[in-house]
Amino acid sequence: MPTKRFVIVGGGPAGNQCATHAARLGAEVLLIEKDVVGGAAHLWDCIPSKAMIATGGALGAINQARGMGLTHVSAELDLDVLRDRIGSIEDRLQHSVTSLLGSQGVRMVQGVGRLVGPHQVVADTAEGQETFEADVVVLSTGSRPRIPEWAVVDGERVLSTRDAYPPPELPGHVVVVGAGVTGVEFVHMFSSFGCQVTFIVSRQQVLPQKDPEVAAALEEDFLRRGVRLFKGARAVAIDVDVDAETVTVRCDDGRAAAGSHALLAIGSVPNSEGLGLDAAGVELDPSGYVVVNHNLQSSQPHVYAAGDLSGKLPLSSVASMQGRKIAEHAMGLHAGPHRHLDYDKAASAIFTVPEIADVGLAEADAFAEGRKIRVTKVPFSANAKALIDNDPRGFVKIVSDPATGVVLGGSIVGRNAAELISVIALAVTAGLRVTDIVESLLVHPALAEALADAAE
Ligand SMILES: Cc1cc2nc3c(=O)[nH]c(=O)nc-3n(C[C@H](O)[C@H](O)[C@H](O)COP(=O)(O)OP(=O)(O)OC[C@H]3O[C@@H](n4cnc5c(N)ncnc54)[C@H](O)[C@@H]3O)c2cc1C
């Protein structure tokens, strides 16, 4: 039987995972990427943000070392060295993704891809145009920062998330607009570098989608670090005074926050323009995301959309998994469990200090639904390793079914939360019970012991 020809447009986590997996499953795969394989995730989002946060964390650890019996510890940030470090991490990751794709026989084309018919994809390359016939088309072109009509991003004083890893200079005082995950990570990052930060939060809680107790722990830490919070204030304008080198963010309640820089972190918009979706009969929703079913098929069943373009959960981890699922579905692997993605079971993390991570059912959502749950919570201040590490902030919370003991969700605030949540994520995905966690023979002393204590 002739093999299936996949043409994938966009080589971020969704596109490159789909490409390697489909090739492993026997497909003939062509990947069109206009910039670099690895995508925005490597260039502007996950990797540079976490690299900068790691440097800020190292500065914090040096300060914390004073409480661990060390004296005369100090450090200074060199922005050029940090920029080189981010570049070298990106190069290494890009090299490893490109090698993996090559080793699986994926053909890579550098160019801009678009559909010119239901089964035809054109790549506009430096050498000219090339047209490819496809049995399966995967659109994984990602998203870009949303810039509101009231702001002009100049990349110098008024920054989007893409101008800030690292910024051209460290702001003396940055006004961060946007209280979601990206916004709080920027607040944390800039304040860990010693910048003054004002945070414009349109609701009454930072991280409005998260457990209020988790958000409160973060707010408390921001206030302790001197971050100025403007709660319940929606930004409506930004004035730039070029001579005075200041920006002023004006809010709908009359308040104004002045600083040296403003940073906008208010969501993203899909990269669906110019993809020839009309020509192929692919339907978009009113916000420009491709309408997909639970198999990620668009209104044209052989055209799939993955990653941020699918309008589902905008996480790199989700994008990668969607890419894998598409490869399996298009190659006819329908049977068996775990074929469809359950977005409610995706773990996510916020790389602040303290770190925040959660998965599955949140306590507040269970109460809103009137669902019976058991919630158990243990603070890290009772954990030996947290005390040894001189960082006993935060807690572990586990949500379970009181009748069966099955783990439904959990949240962690504290050091290494992003790693520790994996245990609860595995329990949620595999339908394990709290006793399965309690009876695991864990390492001592370890932060993970707090998970067993919370599951007790
Ligand atoms: C500041 C920030 C930090 C983040 N941190 C995290 C994190 O820590 N963890 C996490 O899980 N998620 C994180 N995310 C989200 C994550 O970056 C995205 O969900 C992820 O990048 C989506 O992957 P994707 O494959 O859909 O798209 P992308 O990574 O955006 O890749 C899309 C690719 O398509 C290419 N492309 C676009 N149009 C065309 C075309 N016409 N032809 C050819 N190529 C094209 C682009 O050049 C790009 O390489 C973060 C997001 C932001 C904004």
The ligand as an SDF file (V2000), in Angstrom:
LIG
                    3D

 53 58  0  0  0  0  0  0  0  0999 V2000
    6.1560   34.3460   26.8870 C   0  0  0  0  0  0  0  0  0  0  0  0
    5.6160   32.9500   26.7240 C   0  0  0  0  0  0  0  0  0  0  0  0
    6.1250   31.9290   27.5010 C   0  0  0  0  0  0  0  0  0  0  0  0
    5.6260   30.6230   27.3580 C   0  0  0  0  0  0  0  0  0  0  0  0
    6.1170   29.6330   28.1610 N   0  0  0  0  0  0  0  0  0  0  0  0
    5.6040   28.3780   28.0700 C   0  0  0  0  0  0  0  0  0  0  0  0
    6.0680   27.3400   28.9190 C   0  0  0  0  0  0  0  0  0  0  0  0
    6.9120   27.5560   29.7790 O   0  0  0  0  0  0  0  0  0  0  0  0
    5.5550   26.1040   28.7790 N   0  0  0  0  0  0  0  0  0  0  0  0
    4.6020   25.8170   27.8370 C   0  0  0  0  0  0  0  0  0  0  0  0
    4.1570   24.6430   27.7340 O   0  0  0  0  0  0  0  0  0  0  0  0
    4.1400   26.7880   26.9930 N   0  0  0  0  0  0  0  0  0  0  0  0
    4.6090   28.0520   27.0880 C   0  0  0  0  0  0  0  0  0  0  0  0
    4.1530   29.0380   26.2630 N   0  0  0  0  0  0  0  0  0  0  0  0
    3.1920   28.6840   25.2020 C   0  0  0  0  0  0  0  0  0  0  0  0
    3.9400   28.0520   24.0160 C   0  0  0  0  0  0  0  0  0  0  0  0
    5.0010   28.8770   23.6140 O   0  0  0  0  0  0  0  0  0  0  0  0
    2.9950   27.8270   22.8340 C   0  0  0  0  0  0  0  0  0  0  0  0
    1.8240   27.1800   23.2910 O   0  0  0  0  0  0  0  0  0  0  0  0
    3.6850   26.9490   21.7790 C   0  0  0  0  0  0  0  0  0  0  0  0
    4.7820   27.6350   21.2190 O   0  0  0  0  0  0  0  0  0  0  0  0
    2.7090   26.5720   20.6630 C   0  0  0  0  0  0  0  0  0  0  0  0
    3.3650   25.7480   19.7560 O   0  0  0  0  0  0  0  0  0  0  0  0
    2.9500   25.7330   18.2180 P   0  0  0  0  0  0  0  0  0  0  0  0
    3.6890   24.5890   17.6140 O   0  0  0  0  0  0  0  0  0  0  0  0
    1.4900   25.7850   18.0930 O   0  0  0  0  0  0  0  0  0  0  0  0
    3.4630   27.1190   17.6190 O   0  0  0  0  0  0  0  0  0  0  0  0
    4.8380   27.8850   17.5990 P   0  0  0  0  0  0  0  0  0  0  0  0
    5.8040   27.4500   18.6310 O   0  0  0  0  0  0  0  0  0  0  0  0
    4.4280   29.3210   17.5610 O   0  0  0  0  0  0  0  0  0  0  0  0
    5.4460   27.4840   16.1750 O   0  0  0  0  0  0  0  0  0  0  0  0
    4.8100   27.8490   14.9870 C   0  0  0  0  0  0  0  0  0  0  0  0
    5.8270   27.8320   13.8640 C   0  0  0  0  0  0  0  0  0  0  0  0
    5.1590   28.0260   12.6190 O   0  0  0  0  0  0  0  0  0  0  0  0
    5.9610   28.8390   11.7920 C   0  0  0  0  0  0  0  0  0  0  0  0
    5.0800   29.4210   10.7730 N   0  0  0  0  0  0  0  0  0  0  0  0
    4.0640   30.2980   10.9650 C   0  0  0  0  0  0  0  0  0  0  0  0
    3.4490   30.5450    9.7800 N   0  0  0  0  0  0  0  0  0  0  0  0
    4.0910   29.8120    8.8560 C   0  0  0  0  0  0  0  0  0  0  0  0
    3.9120   29.6120    7.4490 C   0  0  0  0  0  0  0  0  0  0  0  0
    2.9190   30.2090    6.7730 N   0  0  0  0  0  0  0  0  0  0  0  0
    4.7670   28.7970    6.8060 N   0  0  0  0  0  0  0  0  0  0  0  0
    5.7740   28.1700    7.4740 C   0  0  0  0  0  0  0  0  0  0  0  0
    5.9890   28.3230    8.7780 N   0  0  0  0  0  0  0  0  0  0  0  0
    5.1500   29.1150    9.4640 C   0  0  0  0  0  0  0  0  0  0  0  0
    6.5690   29.8370   12.7540 C   0  0  0  0  0  0  0  0  0  0  0  0
    7.7570   30.3890   12.2120 O   0  0  0  0  0  0  0  0  0  0  0  0
    6.8560   28.9390   13.9660 C   0  0  0  0  0  0  0  0  0  0  0  0
    8.1420   28.3700   13.8960 O   0  0  0  0  0  0  0  0  0  0  0  0
    4.6160   30.3520   26.3900 C   0  0  0  0  0  0  0  0  0  0  0  0
    4.1030   31.4020   25.6040 C   0  0  0  0  0  0  0  0  0  0  0  0
    4.5850   32.6890   25.7820 C   0  0  0  0  0  0  0  0  0  0  0  0
    4.0150   33.8000   24.9390 C   0  0  0  0  0  0  0  0  0  0  0  0
  1  2  1  0
  2  3  1  0
  2 52  2  0
  3  4  2  0
  4  5  1  0
  4 50  1  0
  5  6  2  0
  6  7  1  0
  6 13  1  0
  7  8  2  0
  7  9  1  0
  9 10  1  0
 10 11  2  0
 10 12  1  0
 12 13  2  0
 13 14  1  0
 14 15  1  0
 14 50  1  0
 15 16  1  0
 16 17  1  0
 16 18  1  0
 18 19  1  0
 18 20  1  0
 20 21  1  0
 20 22  1  0
 22 23  1  0
 23 24  1  0
 24 25  2  0
 24 26  1  0
 24 27  1  0
 27 28  1  0
 28 29  2  0
 28 30  1  0
 28 31  1  0
 31 32  1  0
 32 33  1  0
 33 34  1  0
 33 48  1  0
 34 35  1  0
 35 36  1  0
 35 46  1  0
 36 37  1  0
 36 45  1  0
 37 38  2  0
 38 39  1  0
 39 40  1  0
 39 45  2  0
 40 41  1  0
 40 42  2  0
 42 43  1  0
 43 44  2  0
 44 45  1  0
 46 47  1  0
 46 48  1  0
 48 49  1  0
 50 51  2  0
 51 52  1  0
 52 53  1  0
M  END
$$$$
